[in-house]
Amino acid sequence: MTKDKGQMTNDTLGEQVLQIPLSDRWRIYHRLQELKIKSSCLPDGSLRVQVNNLLEAILIRSTVMQFLASRHELVEWLERCWQYSDES
């Protein structure tokens, strides 16, 4: 994904290599498999994902955040989502 947590751009599409702590890598990998998102665990400890569209990019970001974000970050993200839905 991009270095900035909140930014989604077209350069996030294609194959991406994510640096995920080993303790969370397998859980994130399995969740991505459940979502039918092509991914693989590399020997160097990174996680490779195939991002084919923006929906997949959002699902990948959401999955990674579920495991790595603090409670405070998750609450802020949820509040921003609610704020955007109110504006629609």
DRENLOLO-410285 format. One line per 10 residues: number of its first residue (from 1); for each residue x, y, z of C-alpha. Coordinates in Angstrom, 3 decimals. Example, Ala and Ser with C-alpha at 12.3 -4.5 7.8 and 13.67 -1.06 7.14 Angstrom:
<sites>
1) 12.300,-4.500,7.800; 13.670,-1.060,7.140
</sites>
This chain:
<sites>
1) 0.000,0.000,0.000; 1.146,3.577,0.219; 3.336,4.919,2.980; 0.595,7.303,4.127; -1.999,5.176,5.962; -5.015,7.088,4.713; -4.184,7.618,1.054; -5.549,5.432,-1.747; -4.233,6.086,-5.245; -4.050,4.185,-8.511
11) -0.399,3.351,-7.790; -1.667,1.056,-5.016; -3.046,-1.250,-7.721; -0.977,-4.256,-8.803; 1.334,-6.382,-6.727; 2.246,-4.892,-3.357; 4.645,-6.129,-0.681; 3.563,-5.346,2.876; 5.907,-5.411,5.844; 3.772,-7.086,8.522
21) 5.025,-8.281,11.928; 5.469,-12.057,11.857; 3.090,-12.454,14.777; 0.232,-11.031,12.657; 1.287,-12.064,9.157; -0.424,-15.475,9.072; -3.683,-14.180,10.525; -3.776,-11.355,7.976; -2.841,-13.794,5.182; -5.661,-16.174,6.144
31) -8.195,-13.342,6.357; -7.177,-12.139,2.884; -7.615,-15.699,1.607; -11.144,-15.741,3.074; -11.811,-12.507,1.168; -10.522,-14.199,-2.028; -7.642,-11.725,-2.314; -4.549,-13.284,-3.856; -1.669,-13.145,-1.393; 1.410,-15.076,-0.333
41) 3.873,-15.096,2.546; 7.488,-14.612,1.503; 10.547,-16.137,3.229; 11.793,-12.667,4.234; 8.701,-12.225,6.435; 6.806,-9.890,4.140; 3.321,-10.426,2.748; 2.723,-10.075,-0.999; -0.785,-9.102,-2.118; -2.359,-8.606,-5.527
51) -4.518,-5.471,-5.609; -6.774,-5.542,-8.671; -9.127,-2.675,-7.872; -9.857,-0.014,-5.288; -12.388,-2.217,-3.463; -9.646,-4.805,-2.874; -7.289,-2.035,-1.730; -9.868,-0.916,0.832; -10.445,-4.507,2.006; -6.695,-5.055,2.392
61) -6.273,-1.806,4.308; -9.222,-2.647,6.523; -7.859,-6.129,7.239; -4.380,-4.845,8.094; -5.867,-2.140,10.328; -7.977,-4.726,12.170; -4.814,-6.453,13.334; -2.284,-3.612,13.618; -4.105,-0.396,14.510; -4.574,0.778,18.058
71) -8.059,1.045,19.498; -7.804,4.833,19.233; -6.939,4.657,15.505; -9.839,2.271,14.862; -12.299,4.547,16.668; -11.077,7.584,14.688; -11.387,5.665,11.411; -14.914,4.526,12.245; -15.926,8.074,13.166; -14.557,9.348,9.817
81) -16.574,6.660,7.996; -19.734,7.749,9.802; -18.969,11.380,8.998; -18.569,10.553,5.275; -21.820,8.556,5.235; -23.675,11.523,6.800; -22.374,13.784,4.030; -23.699,11.518,1.273
</sites>
